[in-house]
Amino acid sequence: MEKKNKIAFITGATSGIGEATAKLFASNGIQLILCGRRKERLEALKKELGTKTEVHILSFDIRNKKEVFEAITSLPKEFSEIDILINNAGNAHGLEPIDEGDTDDWDSMIDINVKGLLYVSKAIVPRMVTKKSGHIINIGSTAAKEVYPNGGIYCATKHAVDAINQGMRIDLHKHGIRVGAVHPGLVETEFSKVRFKGDENRAENVYKGFEPLRPEDIADIVYFVVTRPYYVNITDLVVVPIAQATATILTKE
Protein backbone atom coordinates (compact mmCIF):
# COMPACT_ATOMS: atom_id res chain seq x y z
CA MET A 1 0.00 0.00 0.00
CA GLU A 2 1.07 3.60 -0.55
CA LYS A 3 1.10 4.30 3.19
CA LYS A 4 0.80 2.45 6.45
CA ASN A 5 -1.98 4.45 8.07
CA LYS A 6 -5.00 3.51 5.99
CA ILE A 7 -8.22 2.82 7.86
CA ALA A 8 -10.11 -0.45 7.36
CA PHE A 9 -13.71 -1.06 8.46
CA ILE A 10 -14.37 -4.77 9.06
CA THR A 11 -17.80 -6.24 9.80
CA GLY A 12 -18.10 -9.60 11.53
CA ALA A 13 -14.71 -8.99 13.13
CA THR A 14 -15.21 -11.07 16.27
CA SER A 15 -14.44 -14.48 14.76
CA GLY A 16 -13.32 -16.41 11.70
CA ILE A 17 -12.29 -14.54 8.56
CA GLY A 18 -13.05 -11.11 10.01
CA GLU A 19 -10.89 -11.67 13.08
CA ALA A 20 -8.03 -13.17 11.07
CA THR A 21 -8.14 -10.24 8.65
CA ALA A 22 -8.11 -7.75 11.51
CA LYS A 23 -5.03 -9.39 13.01
CA LEU A 24 -3.16 -9.42 9.70
CA PHE A 25 -4.09 -5.82 8.94
CA ALA A 26 -2.96 -4.74 12.41
CA SER A 27 0.39 -6.47 11.94
CA ASN A 28 0.88 -4.36 8.83
CA GLY A 29 -0.02 -1.04 10.41
CA ILE A 30 -3.52 -0.61 9.02
CA GLN A 31 -5.81 1.23 11.43
CA LEU A 32 -8.98 -0.66 12.28
CA ILE A 33 -12.66 -0.12 12.89
CA LEU A 34 -13.91 -3.47 14.13
CA CYS A 35 -17.62 -4.26 14.18
CA GLY A 36 -19.75 -7.02 15.65
CA ARG A 37 -22.50 -7.81 18.11
CA ARG A 38 -20.29 -9.43 20.77
CA LYS A 39 -18.90 -6.43 22.58
CA GLU A 40 -16.69 -8.45 24.94
CA ARG A 41 -14.90 -10.00 21.97
CA LEU A 42 -14.47 -6.61 20.35
CA GLU A 43 -12.96 -5.22 23.54
CA ALA A 44 -10.55 -8.18 23.78
CA LEU A 45 -9.49 -7.65 20.16
CA LYS A 46 -8.97 -3.95 20.74
CA LYS A 47 -6.75 -4.70 23.71
CA GLU A 48 -4.76 -7.28 21.73
CA LEU A 49 -4.37 -5.34 18.48
CA GLY A 50 -4.12 -1.90 20.04
CA THR A 51 -0.44 -2.55 20.70
CA LYS A 52 0.13 -2.68 16.93
CA THR A 53 -2.22 -0.08 15.47
CA GLU A 54 -5.04 2.31 16.28
CA VAL A 55 -8.31 0.44 16.90
CA HIS A 56 -11.88 1.67 17.25
CA ILE A 57 -14.77 -0.73 17.97
CA LEU A 58 -18.46 -0.50 17.12
CA SER A 59 -20.96 -2.93 18.59
CA PHE A 60 -24.24 -3.09 16.68
CA ASP A 61 -26.60 -5.52 14.99
CA ILE A 62 -26.00 -5.33 11.25
CA ARG A 63 -29.66 -6.25 10.64
CA ASN A 64 -30.83 -3.08 12.35
CA LYS A 65 -30.66 -0.19 9.88
CA LYS A 66 -30.99 2.47 12.59
CA GLU A 67 -28.16 0.94 14.65
CA VAL A 68 -25.90 0.69 11.60
CA PHE A 69 -26.29 4.32 10.59
CA GLU A 70 -26.05 5.62 14.15
CA ALA A 71 -22.89 3.61 14.82
CA ILE A 72 -21.12 4.75 11.69
CA THR A 73 -22.23 8.36 12.18
CA SER A 74 -20.71 8.21 15.67
CA LEU A 75 -17.19 7.57 14.39
CA PRO A 76 -14.67 10.07 15.74
CA LYS A 77 -13.02 12.38 13.21
CA GLU A 78 -9.75 10.45 13.22
CA PHE A 79 -11.61 7.32 12.04
CA SER A 80 -14.09 9.00 9.72
CA GLU A 81 -12.17 8.65 6.43
CA ILE A 82 -12.47 4.94 5.70
CA ASP A 83 -10.13 3.63 2.99
CA ILE A 84 -11.03 -0.06 3.02
CA LEU A 85 -14.42 -1.66 3.67
CA ILE A 86 -14.50 -5.41 4.29
CA ASN A 87 -18.12 -6.57 4.12
CA ASN A 88 -17.49 -9.83 5.92
CA ALA A 89 -20.46 -10.32 8.27
CA GLY A 90 -22.68 -13.19 7.18
CA ASN A 91 -24.38 -16.32 8.43
CA ALA A 92 -26.10 -19.52 7.36
CA HIS A 93 -29.07 -20.80 9.34
CA GLY A 94 -30.43 -24.29 8.88
CA LEU A 95 -29.95 -26.86 6.13
CA GLU A 96 -33.37 -28.10 5.07
CA PRO A 97 -35.26 -28.52 1.80
CA ILE A 98 -37.32 -25.48 0.90
CA ASP A 99 -40.63 -27.09 1.89
CA GLU A 100 -39.31 -27.71 5.41
CA GLY A 101 -37.39 -24.45 5.84
CA ASP A 102 -37.85 -22.16 8.82
CA THR A 103 -38.96 -18.71 7.70
CA ASP A 104 -37.17 -17.14 10.66
CA ASP A 105 -33.94 -18.69 9.35
CA TRP A 106 -34.70 -17.25 5.91
CA ASP A 107 -35.25 -13.80 7.39
CA SER A 108 -31.98 -13.97 9.34
CA MET A 109 -29.95 -14.90 6.27
CA ILE A 110 -31.53 -12.25 4.07
CA ASP A 111 -31.27 -9.60 6.78
CA ILE A 112 -27.60 -10.30 7.60
CA ASN A 113 -26.11 -11.42 4.30
CA VAL A 114 -27.91 -9.01 1.98
CA LYS A 115 -29.58 -6.14 3.81
CA GLY A 116 -26.83 -5.77 6.41
CA LEU A 117 -24.18 -5.57 3.70
CA LEU A 118 -26.26 -2.93 1.92
CA TYR A 119 -26.86 -0.86 5.07
CA VAL A 120 -23.15 -0.72 5.94
CA SER A 121 -22.19 0.05 2.35
CA LYS A 122 -24.79 2.83 2.11
CA ALA A 123 -23.42 4.42 5.28
CA ILE A 124 -19.78 4.30 4.14
CA VAL A 125 -19.62 4.43 0.35
CA PRO A 126 -20.73 8.10 0.00
CA ARG A 127 -17.66 9.04 2.05
CA MET A 128 -15.47 7.22 -0.49
CA VAL A 129 -17.29 8.91 -3.37
CA THR A 130 -16.61 12.33 -1.85
CA LYS A 131 -12.86 11.72 -1.72
CA LYS A 132 -12.88 9.67 -4.95
CA SER A 133 -10.94 6.74 -3.52
CA GLY A 134 -11.57 3.59 -1.55
CA HIS A 135 -11.59 -0.16 -1.75
CA ILE A 136 -14.52 -2.46 -0.99
CA ILE A 137 -14.10 -6.20 -0.53
CA ASN A 138 -17.32 -8.22 -0.30
CA ILE A 139 -16.85 -11.65 1.26
CA GLY A 140 -19.12 -14.02 -0.61
CA SER A 141 -18.98 -17.79 -0.90
CA THR A 142 -18.79 -20.55 -3.47
CA ALA A 143 -22.54 -20.60 -2.73
CA ALA A 144 -22.61 -17.44 -4.85
CA LYS A 145 -21.57 -19.56 -7.83
CA GLU A 146 -23.61 -22.75 -7.37
CA VAL A 147 -26.73 -23.98 -5.61
CA TYR A 148 -26.67 -27.13 -3.52
CA PRO A 149 -29.40 -29.32 -1.98
CA ASN A 150 -31.11 -27.91 1.12
CA GLY A 151 -29.19 -24.65 0.87
CA GLY A 152 -31.27 -22.75 -1.64
CA ILE A 153 -32.01 -19.68 0.48
CA TYR A 154 -28.45 -19.31 1.75
CA CYS A 155 -27.21 -19.72 -1.84
CA ALA A 156 -29.74 -17.11 -2.95
CA THR A 157 -28.34 -14.60 -0.46
CA LYS A 158 -24.79 -15.23 -1.65
CA HIS A 159 -25.87 -15.00 -5.29
CA ALA A 160 -27.26 -11.60 -4.26
CA VAL A 161 -23.88 -10.63 -2.80
CA ASP A 162 -22.28 -11.59 -6.10
CA ALA A 163 -24.74 -9.40 -8.01
CA ILE A 164 -24.37 -6.50 -5.58
CA ASN A 165 -20.59 -6.74 -5.90
CA GLN A 166 -20.81 -6.50 -9.68
CA GLY A 167 -23.29 -3.63 -9.49
CA MET A 168 -21.11 -1.74 -7.00
CA ARG A 169 -18.09 -2.09 -9.26
CA ILE A 170 -20.00 -0.76 -12.26
CA ASP A 171 -21.56 2.13 -10.35
CA LEU A 172 -18.43 3.20 -8.48
CA HIS A 173 -15.65 2.81 -11.04
CA LYS A 174 -16.18 6.41 -12.24
CA HIS A 175 -15.31 7.58 -8.73
CA GLY A 176 -12.00 5.68 -8.61
CA ILE A 177 -13.29 3.18 -6.06
CA ARG A 178 -12.08 -0.41 -6.32
CA VAL A 179 -14.64 -3.15 -5.70
CA GLY A 180 -14.11 -6.89 -5.59
CA ALA A 181 -15.33 -10.09 -3.98
CA VAL A 182 -13.57 -13.05 -2.41
CA HIS A 183 -15.64 -16.25 -2.51
CA PRO A 184 -14.31 -18.94 -0.13
CA GLY A 185 -15.28 -22.59 -0.17
CA LEU A 186 -15.11 -24.66 3.02
CA VAL A 187 -13.35 -22.67 5.75
CA GLU A 188 -13.22 -24.05 9.28
CA THR A 189 -14.81 -21.29 11.37
CA GLU A 190 -17.89 -20.94 13.59
CA PHE A 191 -19.97 -20.98 10.37
CA SER A 192 -21.26 -24.55 10.71
CA LYS A 193 -21.82 -24.20 14.44
CA VAL A 194 -24.13 -21.26 13.70
CA ARG A 195 -25.81 -23.06 10.79
CA PHE A 196 -26.56 -26.07 13.01
CA LYS A 197 -27.58 -23.88 15.94
CA GLY A 198 -24.89 -24.94 18.39
CA ASP A 199 -24.77 -28.65 17.49
CA GLU A 200 -20.99 -28.97 17.79
CA ASN A 201 -20.81 -32.62 16.72
CA ARG A 202 -22.70 -31.94 13.52
CA ALA A 203 -20.61 -28.84 12.87
CA GLU A 204 -17.33 -30.68 13.41
CA ASN A 205 -18.36 -33.44 11.00
CA VAL A 206 -18.51 -30.92 8.16
CA TYR A 207 -14.71 -30.61 8.26
CA LYS A 208 -13.72 -34.22 9.01
CA GLY A 209 -11.73 -36.31 6.57
CA PHE A 210 -10.08 -33.50 4.61
CA GLU A 211 -8.10 -30.32 5.19
CA PRO A 212 -10.37 -27.28 4.97
CA LEU A 213 -9.27 -23.72 4.43
CA ARG A 214 -8.42 -21.68 7.50
CA PRO A 215 -9.50 -18.11 8.21
CA GLU A 216 -5.88 -17.03 7.89
CA ASP A 217 -5.82 -18.30 4.30
CA ILE A 218 -8.62 -15.93 3.36
CA ALA A 219 -7.08 -13.09 5.36
CA ASP A 220 -3.86 -13.52 3.36
CA ILE A 221 -5.84 -13.25 0.13
CA VAL A 222 -7.77 -10.18 1.30
CA TYR A 223 -4.52 -8.48 2.30
CA PHE A 224 -2.99 -9.33 -1.08
CA VAL A 225 -5.99 -7.83 -2.88
CA VAL A 226 -5.96 -4.55 -0.95
CA THR A 227 -2.20 -4.09 -1.29
CA ARG A 228 -2.05 -4.22 -5.09
CA PRO A 229 -1.07 -1.00 -6.87
CA TYR A 230 -4.12 1.24 -7.07
CA TYR A 231 -4.58 0.71 -10.82
CA VAL A 232 -5.08 -3.02 -10.17
CA ASN A 233 -8.60 -4.15 -9.21
CA ILE A 234 -9.16 -7.83 -8.46
CA THR A 235 -12.89 -8.07 -9.02
CA ASP A 236 -13.84 -11.70 -8.38
CA LEU A 237 -11.82 -14.43 -6.71
CA VAL A 238 -12.90 -17.98 -5.80
CA VAL A 239 -10.79 -20.09 -3.43
CA VAL A 240 -11.45 -23.65 -2.24
CA PRO A 241 -9.47 -26.35 -0.44
CA ILE A 242 -7.93 -28.84 -2.85
CA ALA A 243 -10.31 -31.50 -1.53
CA GLN A 244 -13.37 -29.53 -2.68
CA ALA A 245 -14.63 -29.82 -6.26
CA THR A 246 -18.16 -28.54 -5.55
CA ALA A 247 -20.30 -28.02 -2.47
CA THR A 248 -21.25 -31.71 -2.59
CA ILE A 249 -18.14 -33.31 -4.11
CA LEU A 250 -15.31 -33.70 -1.60
CA THR A 251 -12.32 -36.01 -1.53
CA LYS A 252 -12.12 -37.39 1.99
CA GLU A 253 -9.72 -39.79 3.65
HELIX and SHEET records of a PDB file:
HELIX    1   1 GLY A   16  SER A   27  1                                  12    
HELIX    2   2 LYS A   39  LEU A   49  1                                  11    
HELIX    3   3 LYS A   65  THR A   73  1                                   9    
HELIX    4   4 LYS A   77  PHE A   79  5                                   3    
HELIX    5   5 ILE A   98  GLU A  100  5                                   3    
HELIX    6   6 THR A  103  MET A  109  1                                   7    
HELIX    7   7 ILE A  110  GLY A  116  3                                   7    
HELIX    8   8 LEU A  117  LYS A  131  1                                  15    
HELIX    9   9 THR A  142  ALA A  144  5                                   3    
HELIX   10  10 GLY A  152  LEU A  172  1                                  21    
HELIX   11  11 HIS A  173  HIS A  175  5                                   3    
HELIX   12  12 PHE A  191  ARG A  195  1                                   5    
HELIX   13  13 GLU A  200  ASN A  205  1                                   6    
HELIX   14  14 PRO A  215  VAL A  226  1                                  12    
SHEET    1   A 7 VAL A  55  SER A  59  0                                        
SHEET    2   A 7 GLN A  31  GLY A  36  1                                        
SHEET    3   A 7 ILE A   7  ILE A  10  1                                        
SHEET    4   A 7 ILE A  84  ASN A  87  1                                        
SHEET    5   A 7 GLY A 134  ILE A 139  1                                        
SHEET    6   A 7 ILE A 177  PRO A 184  1                                        
SHEET    7   A 7 ASP A 236  VAL A 239  1                                        
END                                                                             
